[in-house]
Amino acid sequence: MAKATSNLQTAPGHQVLAAAGKTLLRPGGIAATEQLWNWAGFEAGETVLELASSFGESAIAMAKRFGVRVVGVEKNPDSVARSRENIKSARLDHQIEIIEGDIFNLGAIDRQFDYVLAEAILTMQSVPGKKKLLSDIRHRLKPGGKFLSQEMLARDNEAQLHQLLSQVIRVNATPQSPAAWQQMYENASFEVQHFQARKMGLLNVGQLVRDEGLANTIRIARNLLANPELRSRVLEMRRTFLQHQDELGTLIVCAIAV
């Protein structure tokens, strides 16, 4: 059953997709995340700060596969509670900590980390918000630490896309051009080590199955069929992404704090 959302017509896109049952809200999907982890070269015992850690899936996967210690920051109390339950079920309480808090208050975390992971976070901020967040991320990294991110990019018609996405997603999504993204990282004292543009397939059926698995994809489809209002919002987003697939994309970046 789809999760209740107070007003589906005005709710932000990520809440609508979560209400439909989607668990991974990344423009490049799990494949882009795997590439970031490959670039990271995690070693057991290293530390990772994950921004907007949601239900804890990535934190659990990193802790299990690489033996890293993860601190997640998540603002939504329900997501915090669910992630802590998931972590307890995975018996990783000793390795993963979830902090209920705002990603714009990273200064409250009095530690530095080997890595910071942020996926589809910067895109949803204004340009001043992007700059502040990048500065805060830089200060939470140890010297030589790595910032791992995947974001939406706009290959062309940025102003038009920003306006369109704000109408469809109901948030101020501002994907940048590859050159603008790179300049933003460099201005925040990062040295870009890896920088790769890919297609964005957030609501493509193939990526949906790869990210969610067949069972959850079927569950999402049933939720959409059962709820016309939910279906309308999701299909509106999907149509927009498909119509502008040549202009929109995913950018995955590994940058070193210098």
Summary of the structure (lengths in Angstrom):
residues: 258
radius of gyration: 17.6
end to end distance: 47.3
largest distance: 51.1
contacts: 836
relative contact order: 0.18
helix: 49%
strand: 22%
